[in-house]
Every structure is written in C-alpha cells, then in structure tokens.
Amino acid sequence: MQQIGFVTDKYQISHRTLHYCENAGIIKSVRKENGYRYYDEANEEKIRRIIALKKLEFPLKSIEMICRATAPNAILVILKDHYLNMMHQTNVSYLLSQTVKKLISDLEMHPDSFNLFSCINQVSNPGDGLNPALKGELSMDETKREKELRIVQLPRMVVASISKSGKDPEDNCWKEVFKLIKEYQLDEQVGFRNLGFGYNDEAGNYIYELWITVPEDMSVPKPFRRIEFKGGLYATVPTYLSEIGEVWQELHDLVVNHPRYEHDIDPLRDMCLEECLDLVSFHDSATPLSERQLDLLLPIKRITEVHKEETSTLMVHHREVTLEKTHLAGTMIVLREATRPWKKRVAWYQLAQILYKVGSTMNECIHDGNNTWTIVYGRSVNPIPFYLDSEKGKVERVFAAVELKQSFSTYPEGLENHFLLPQRYLVFSQEINPEESKSIKLDFKACYEAAQLYFKGQENILEKGYCLERDYRQDGRYVDKIELYIPLPSIS
C-alpha cells in the first residue's frame, strides 16, 4: 500500500487528478487510522495507465471514458476523436508556419519595398493569397468560439435567497433549498430557475449565495430572503464542474476581447452567476464531476461609442531582484493538455475551494494583499528553458499558491507547503490602472516574449525546469499587475 503523498511525488500527478479519478470511480483508495489515504498495487497500476494516457495528451474526460469503456469499439471512437483533434492542431500549426515562411521569402526578395503589416493584412483578408486550407482551419476555430459564447437577456425574477459561509457553503445552501423546493413544489412552477454565486465579505470570508425562483405572491419563509432580480444582459458559456475554474477565465477573456460587449461593472449587477441545468443528476453522488453541467453567466453591456477608443500599448518593464525565502501554500495542478506558457489555464477555483476549508484562521495566515504565485513547470525538446522556447516549450503542471506570513495550524487534503529559497531573478512586469482591470486583460505572452528577446543567445545559463508568475489583484478579483520571474544563475 502506498500513501497518497508518495504516489503524487513518485508519478508527478496532482491530488486534484487523483481526486477527480476517485470521484469518477476509476481508482479507489483506503483511508487508514492515521487519516491518510493509501492505494493498493491494483490501483497504483491504474494510476500508471492514467499517466500513460496523459502523456499522449488525452484530457481527463477522455481518460475517464476509456477507463469506463467495456468494448473495443468504444475505445476506438475515443482514440479516433483524439487523433483528429491532434491532426487538426498540427495542421493549423503547419499552415501558419507556411504563411510566415512566405513572408520571410517576400522580405528576402524585396527588402526595400517590403511592408510587413501590409503583407499580413493581404494574407489575412478574403480573396488574398492565403492558403485556402488555412482559411478554413482558422475560420473553423473562430466559429467554434463564437458558437460557445451566447448573449442572453435574463428576465426579471422573484427569488428566494439564502447564503452560507464556513465549510461547504454550496452544499449547505442546497440542503436548505431542496427542502423549500419539496415543500412548495417549486420545480413544478412555470419558468423555474436557480442561480448561484460566491463572493468574499468585508472580513474576507467566503460566502455562497443561492437563488431559486418563486411565485410573485409567495411569502418566503426564513431563513430565506425575498429578492426581486431585475435581470439584464449576460454572456454565457456551458461548462462542467471538473473544469469550472478554467472556463470562468475563458468566459472573462471572451468578453474582454469582444468587439460589441464589455463587462458590466455596475455594483448592482457585478455578480458572476452559475446555473445548474439538471438538479437531479448534478446532485447525484454517482454522477462524475465531468458530467455535472452548469451555465456560467457574466454580466455585460453593449459598448458605447465613447468606449471604443483605442487602448494604448501596454509596456513591459524588467528589473533584477533577489527574492528572499518565501513561504507558499498551494496545490499542484497537472494541466489537462500540455500547452504554451501563456495559453495555460490555472484552476484558481480549485485552490480557493481548498483554502476555504482551512477555516477562520485563513486570513490571519495569508500574506497581506490579494496576490497569487504560480510555479510553472514544463518541458522543451530543445536544450533551452521551456519558457524561452518559442517553438517547442510546453507547460505540463503548475503549483498554484498564495503567500503565507505564518503556517496554517491544519492543512486540508490537497493543500501543501512550499518554500521558495533565496534566488536572483530577472522580473518582467506589466500593469494597468486597477479601475480598468475588469475590462482589460493583462497577457503573460508579452512578458514571455520580452524574456525570450532579452535572453536570446544566453539561454544555456538559466535554470531550465521552472519559472514563476505572480498576479496582483487590488480589488481581490481582477488582475491589475503581472510579473514573470526568470531565475538567474547564482553569483559564485
């Protein structure tokens, strides 16, 4: 029998992935008297199979389906789907490289008359010389993104509201709500809906609030409150509970980059809602996380002419710092798909849920400020650090963390200590006015590109295995400053 901590270290697999696989029924652990979970030899072999599939970049949902499959034909369908996805990505990369190759050729042949941006515009517009296959691939990706994002108008609703804090606030809200639904048969009412959202109160405690629609003339019993929700315009995408954190970030990015809509930051509407689509299956313990579906809803408004002014280019600055010993608490997250450093999705929702289990002492121990650290681990087939490899560098896992000023008295499962030892770094940073953080997205890509340019030709002197990212959130929610830390060699 192997303890879970030994398994995570031995196979470089996260607690989150193991927890997901247990909920899906793929593996099973035994909790001993000392409180730790252990895996027997049979389940350890299953973990090795899961890791083998992850190395082939299968997403967790596909791994779960393969492990559940009982017939070869079912596995064959999954393999074919994954193969087609990989070939699609490869084809897009190849066609893009051919377009860039053409630009290089044109510049070499006509150095005096060549205009890069004019040429790019020419190959980006319909009817130009862009490879027809590439046009099809790119339009397919764009259509897929547009198809996922829906703009909806939520109607006026009268709702019964309840909120909870402490341990498992979402579950505790639903326990009360199900009692109310059963007593008044609310789920049989025309237009029955449910909406939930989480937030931090002034003391920093996490609160979850849940709404269910009720008849307008109903007298709402305590502890519920009657609220009249005015509705409004929302951007929405579907997701599953297993990937909710990443999809929230994707939704925010889609709105930030949308040409016609922007985030509505009116305090009366600035609630990011989630709606459960099938209450029965969602709350059935036998339903895996990958099948518990939600709609995510972000409040938006139409962009007025005044807001269409071009935003000035965000500058990247760099400086050398010596980071003293830094105490972090966080969780290791193995990415569903290895990807470029600036394209990864960090499941902050997962870390937040674990941190809330620490209890009332959490805010006393976390370093002042709503800042987060990410230790980024990756790989590169080239002999340079993955974060400077513009061709092959990929991120495989991250350690998402908060900075501590003192240790927690207890650490819930999934939360780990980590110490950054004293080290010199070159820091690349980008920041905006905090008041603009809801409508402007800072992008680590610019920081990575600045680092690649700065270290070009001297990559071999650097630490290859990791780099650091740091986010600052003055309002506690939206990022207004980012920093990329590149570890420098020690001075002998």
C-alpha positions, 0 to 999 in steps of 0.5 A: 500500500502506498500513501497518497503523498508518495504516489503524487511525488513518485508519478508527478500527478496532482491530488486534484487528478487523483481526486477527480479519478476517485470521484469518477470511480476509476481508482479507489483508495483506503483511508487508514487510522492515521487519516491518510489515504493509501492505494493498493498495487491494483490501483497504483497500476491504474494510476500508471495507465492514467499517466500513460494516457496523459502523456499522449495528451488525452484530457481527463474526460477522455481518460475517464471514458476509456477507463469506463469503456467495456468494448473495443469499439468504444475505445476506438471512437475515443482514440479516433476523436483524439487523433483528429483533434491532434491532426487538426492542431498540427495542421493549423500549426503547419499552415501558419508556419507556411504563411510566415515562411512566405513572408520571410521569402517576400522580405528576402526578395524585396527588402526595400519595398517590403511592408510587413503589416501590409503583407499580413493584412493581404494574407489575412483578408478574403480573396488574398493569397492565403492558403485556402486550407488555412482559411478554413482551419482558422475560420473553423476555430473562430466559429467554434468560439463564437458558437460557445459564447451566447448573449442572453437577456435574463428576465426579471425574477422573484427569488428566494435567497439564502447564503452560507459561509464556513465549510461547504457553503454550496452544499449547505445552501442546497440542503436548505433549498431542496427542502423549500423546493419539496415543500412548495413544489417549486420545480413544478412552477412555470419558468423555474430557475436557480442561480448561484454565486460566491463572493468574499465579505468585508472580513474576507470570508467566503460566502455562497449565495443561492437563488431559486425562483418563486411565485410573485405572491409567495411569502418566503419563509426564513431563513430565506430572503425575498429578492426581486432580480431585475435581470439584464444582459449576460454572456454565457458559456456551458461548462462542467464542474471538473473544469469550472475554474478554467472556463470562468477565465475563458468566459472573462477573456471572451468578453474582454476581447469582444468587439460589441460587449464589455463587462458590466461593472455596475455594483448592482449587477457585478455578480458572476452567476452559475446555473445548474441545468439538471438538479437531479443528476448534478446532485447525484453522488454517482454522477462524475464531476465531468458530467455535472453541467452548469451555465456560467453567466457574466454580466455585460453591456453593449459598448458605447461609442465613447468606449471604443477608443483605442487602448494604448500599448501596454509596456513591459518593464524588467528589473533584477531582484533577489527574492528572499525565502518565501513561504507558499501554500498551494496545490499542484495542478497537472494541466489537462493538455500540455500547452504554451506558457501563456495559453495555460489555464490555472484552476484558481477555483480549485485552490480557493475551494481548498483554502476555504476549508482551512477555516477562520484562521485563513486570513490571519495566515495569508500574506497581506494583499490579494496576490497569487504565485504560480510555479510553472513547470514544463518541458522543451525538446530543445536544450533551452528553458521551456519558457524561452522556447518559442517553438517547442516549450510546453507547460505540463503542471503548475503549483498554484499558491498564495503567500503565507506570513505564518503556517496554517495550524491544519492543512486540508487534503490537497493543500501543501507547503512550499518554500521558495529559497533565496534566488536572483531573478530577472522580473518582467512586469506589466500593469494597468490602472486597477479601475480598468482591470475588469475590462482589460486583460493583462497577457503573460505572452508579452512578458514571455516574449520580452524574456525570450528577446532579452535572453536570446543567445544566453539561454544555456545559463538559466535554470531550465525546469521552472519559472514563476508568475505572480498576479496582483489583484487590488480589488481581490478579483481582477488582475491589475499587475503581472510579473514573470520571474526568470531565475538567474544563475547564482553569483559564485 
